[in-house]
Amino acid sequence: MSPSSTANKRLRPIIRVFVSSTFSDLKLERDALQQRVFPKLEQLCRKEGFQFQAVDLRWGVSTEAGLDHRTMRICFEELRRSQEVSPEPNFLILLGNRYGWRPLPEEISADEFRSLEEAAGQIGAAGEQPLPVDILRQWYRLDENSLTPVYILQPRRKPNVGDPGGRDYTAAETWREVEQVLWQIINRAFPADRLKDRFASPPPATGAMPPIVRFQASATEQEIWCGALGDPHAGEHVLALFREIDQAQNTADAQQFSDYFDIALGQINVVAQAALRGLKDEIKKRLGSNAVELPPAHLVSAKEPGGPATVSADHIDALCREVESRLTAIIDRQITQYWNGPQASDGTSGGPTADQRADRELRIERDEHRRFGDECGPKETFVGRQD
């Protein structure tokens, strides 16, 4: 997926912003933006003949899509659609203290599959379980219909009718057994410690993320590669906001903080924290002043022993203020350029008259018809009828 969004020309009066973050730890922040900021941006755009759309996928990925391992594909498709419809702005990053869920790669190349096969062959079976290499071949199967043949992670399914001994892979415990073997193979072929070198080289011109990111990075980092780190113009229109919790308590009761920190073996996961720090540092480097540190928040312990902690709301006003003011500035510039032409870049030329807007709309519609014709039936491929 190529994220060079600013190379695209705005074809419609739509601002579409994809919101990327981990879920459970930033629910308060996402709710605040939905309630306090996005409605104001909708009003701003509506007044100028635009639409504003915020894409928040915490409500948009179905259970069926998760069982089919299509979660990341859906995220990437929605992000790509945002980049096509709205070259600027199109991506908003919210990060806290969780690195987040790491998905199994849905699709791998033939070379990568061979590396996994080799690694799986070095791992013995546990008890009466199938060999790891057989589990790998069962769950990653070759799709020869792809232009470049790739191996696809197979959907989780219930047993076939008439197969009472079949296993129900929609059940979490059953799937976890398979997932653990697949991760064991991946960790041997693509060790997690290689993730620390993911920013050592400049991103490819294609905008593709490094292979180690696809195999070891969190879902949120993969979105950020596609929406920001692979876009050379991201500093002009991508926003990132960081909320830090001011006391990372690594206690025997760290599980109560699991909504806000990655937990492993009852303790805060230091490997995940290191990956998150590296990601934040790279975002700050790429986005400059558009990477904003919010006032620190603090954890509020549960009233009942063993209950989940919550986070304070001290930073919410600053979050809403920063997102509203920064997106408004970018949106104002985009609206001016759209209606007055690309030469109007400073947003100070004033709005067009009704006649000017009508003329501009007509030219935009004409250009879009021409673009559609060029894409679907260029003149060099058109053959007229001969009687």
N, C-alpha and C positions, 0 to 999 in steps of 0.2 A: 504494500500500500504506500503510495507516494503522498506525503503530506505537504507538498509544496503549494499550500493553499493560496498564497498571495500571487502565484502565477495565474490563477483563475480570474476570469472577468465576472463581475457580478451581473447576473442575468435577470434577477427578480428582486423586488424591494422586500427582501426578507433578511432579518438578522437571526441566525440560528446558532446557539451556543451550547456546546456539549460540556456537561459538568462531570469532571473526573475526580473521584476520591474513593477511599475506602468507605464502607457503609456504616457499620455499627458505631464507630467512634465519632463520626461527624454528622450524625442525624440532626442534632441541634442546629448546626450551622446550615445544613441544607434546608431545613424547615424555615429558618429565618430568612434565607434568600428567597424562597418561594413565597413567603408571606409579606415581606417588607421591601424587597428590591425588584424582583422580576415584574410585579404588577406596575411599578413606576416606569420601568423600561418599556413595557407593553404600551402604556399611555403615550410615552414619548414617541415611539415608533408610529403608533396609530395616527397621531396628530400630523405626522409628516408623510402619510401614505405608505408606511412600512408595516410589516408584521415583526413581532419579536417572539421567538420560540426558545425556551430553555429545555434541553434534553437531559432528563434525569432518569437513568435506567434502573434505579432501585425499584421502580414499579413496572419495568418494561421487559424483564426476562422471565419467561414462564418456567414452571417446573419441568415441562416437557422439553424445553430447549436445554435446560441443565442436564437432563438425563441423556440428551443427544450430544452433549459436549459442544453446543453451539453458542454458549454464553459469550466467548470472546469474539466469535464471528459476528454476532449481533452488535456487540460494542463497536467493533471496527467498522461495520457497515454504517451504523448511525453516525460515527465520527466522520467517515468519508462523506456522507450525505451533508453533514454540517459544513464541511470544507468546500464542497462543490456549490452549495446554495449560498453560503455566506463566507466569502474569502477572508473577510475581517469584520468583526471578531468571530471566532468559532470555537474557542477552547478555554475553559476555566478550570484551574487545578486547585483543589483543597487538600492539604495534607496535615495530618496530626502526628501522633506518635506510633501509629501502627503501619507496618509495611504492607500487611494484608495477605490475602489468599493467593497462593501460587497454583495456577491451573496446569494440568497436563497439556502438552501441546496437542492441538486437534489434528494438525497436519504436519508431516515431516517428509523430507526429501529421501530419495533412494540412498544417497550416500550416508545421510544421518541414520537411516534404518540399519544399514550395514554396521555402522559403529555401535548401535544399540545391540544388534545381534551378537557382535563380538563380545561386548561387555556382559550380556546375558549368559553367554557360554562359559564365563568364568565364575558364575554363581551357581552353587548347588541348590537342589530343591530342599524345602523344609518339610521333613516328615514324608507324608504320602501325597503332598501337593505336587502338581505338575511342575516340570522343569521351567525355570524363568523364561528360557528362550521360547518355549511353547506358549506360555502366557502372553509374551510379547507378540508372537505371530497370530494368536487368537484375537487380540484386541487392536492391533494395528494391521490393516489389510490394504493391499495395493489397489488404488483407484486408477485403472488404465484409461478411463474416460477423460481424465485431465490431460490438457495439452502437454504438460510435463508430468509424467506419472508420479504420484505421491502416495504416501501411506496415510490412511485416515483412521483416527480413533473411533472405534465402533460404538454405537449407542448401547446404553444399559437397558436391558429388556427383562420382562417377566418370563417364566418358563413357557415354552410352547404348549398349546393345548394337546393333551394326550401324553405329556411328558412329566409325570408326577415327580420324577426324581430330578428334574431340572432345577437350576438355582435361580433365585429371583435377584437379579443384579440391580433392581431399583431399590432394594433394601440397603440402607446405609452400611450395616455391618458386613454384608456380603461383598459390597463394592469395595469397602475399605481394604479387604484382604487383597484384592486385585491391585488396587491403587498402590498399596505398600510395595508390592513386587515391582510394579512399573517404575516407581520412584527409586527403588534400589538400583534398577538397571540404569536409569537416567543419571543418577548421582555418580555411578561408576564411569559412564561414557562422557558425561558433561559435568564434571565436579563443580559443586556450588561455589568453591573458593575462587573459581575463575571469574565470577561475577564482579569481583572488585576491580578487574581490569577492563570493564565494559566501556569506560569513557577514555581509555588510553589513546585510541585512534579517533580521528575525525569521523563523523557519520558518513556512510556511503552517499554518493550523489543521488542515488535512487530513493533515499530516505528510509531504506529498510533497516530494521533493528538487527543488531548482532545476533548470531545464533544462540549464544549463551543467554541472552535476554529472553528469547522464546522458550528456552528450556528451564531457566532457573528464576527469572524475575517474577514479581507479583503481577497480577492482572492490572493493577493501577499503574505500575511502571510501564507495562507494555502499552497501555493507552497513552501515557505521557510521551513515549518514544514516537508514536504515530501522530500525536497532536501537537508536540512542541519540539522535542529534542531532534527530530529529523527534519524540521522546517527551518531553513536558514533565516527566515523573516519572523520567527516566532516572537522575538523581542518587541516587535512593533504592535502586536495585537493579542498575544496570549497573556493571561493573568494567572499568577500563582499566589496563594495565600497560605501561610504556615501558622498553625496553632500549636504552641508548645505547652505541655503540662509541666509545671515548674517543680514537681517533685516526683521523680521516677522511683517509686518505692519498690525495691526488690526484697520483699519480705517473704516469710513462710506462707503468707496468705495472699500472694500475688495473683491468685486466680480471680479474686474479686475485681481486678483491673483488666480482665481479659477483653472487655469491650474497647479498651483504649490502648493496650499494648499487646504485642505478640507474646504469647506465653508458651514455654516449652518446659516440660517436666516441673511444672509448678513455679517456674521462675521466669522473669522477663527474658525473652530470647535475644541474646546479645548479637547473634549473627544477623537476625532480621533488623536489629537496631543499626548495625553497621551498614547494611544495604540501604536503609532509609536515609542515613546521614549522607552517604555518597550520592544518592539521588537528589536530595535537597541541595547539596553543594553544586551539583551540575546544573540544576534548574536556575539557581541564583546566578551562575556564571552566564548562562544562555539568555536569561530574561532581564538581567540588570535590575533597573528600578521597578519593573513590573513583577518582581518577586517580593512579596510584602510579608514581613514578620508582624503578626498580631500581638497585642498584649498577652502575657502569659495567663493561662487558665490554671485552675487547681482542682484536684480530685476531691469529691465530697464522699466520705465513707458512708456505706449503707447503714441505715438505722438498725436493721436486724443483722445479727452475726452471720457472716457467710454470704450475705446478699451482695449484689453487684454495686459497685461504686458508680457515681455520676460525676459530671464535670460542671464546673461553675460557668456562668454566662457573662463573666466580666468582659470578654472580648467581642461579644456579639455586635454591639453598636459599632465598634471599629470595623469589623468585617463588613457589615452592611454599607457603611459609609465608603469604604475603599472600593468595594465592588461597584456600587452605584456610580461614584464619581469617575472611576477609570473607564468603565464600560460606556458611560454617557459620552465621554470625550471621544472615544473611538467611533461610537455610533453616529454622533453628530458629524464627524468628518466623513463617514461613509455615506450618510444621507446627502450631504452637500455634493459630494463627488458624483453620486448617482443621478441626482436631478440636474446639476449644473455642468456635468462633464468632468472627466478626470483631471482637468487643469485646475479645478477649484479644490484645492487641497487643504486650505487653512480654516475652512468652516466659517469665514467671516464675510462672505459675499452676499449673505441674505438669501431668503428663500425665493424660488422662482414664482412668477405670476401664474395665473391659471392657464393662460395661453401657452406660456413657456413649458409648463408641466405637461400639458396635453401634447405639445409637439415632441417633447422628450419621450413621453410614453409611446407615441407612434413610432419614433425612430428605434426605440428599444424593442418594440414588438416586431418591427421589420427586420432588425438584426437577428432576433431570435428565430424567426422563420427562415432566414437565410442560413443561419448556423445549423438548424435542424435539417434543412435540405442538403447542405454540404456533407453532414455526417451520414445521413441515411441514403442519399442518392446523388453523389457527386456527378457532375456533368460528364466526366470522362467514362463513367460506367453506365450512362443512360443510353439506351438504343431505342430510337423511335420506330414506329410501325411503318412497314412498307407494304403498300397494296399490290 
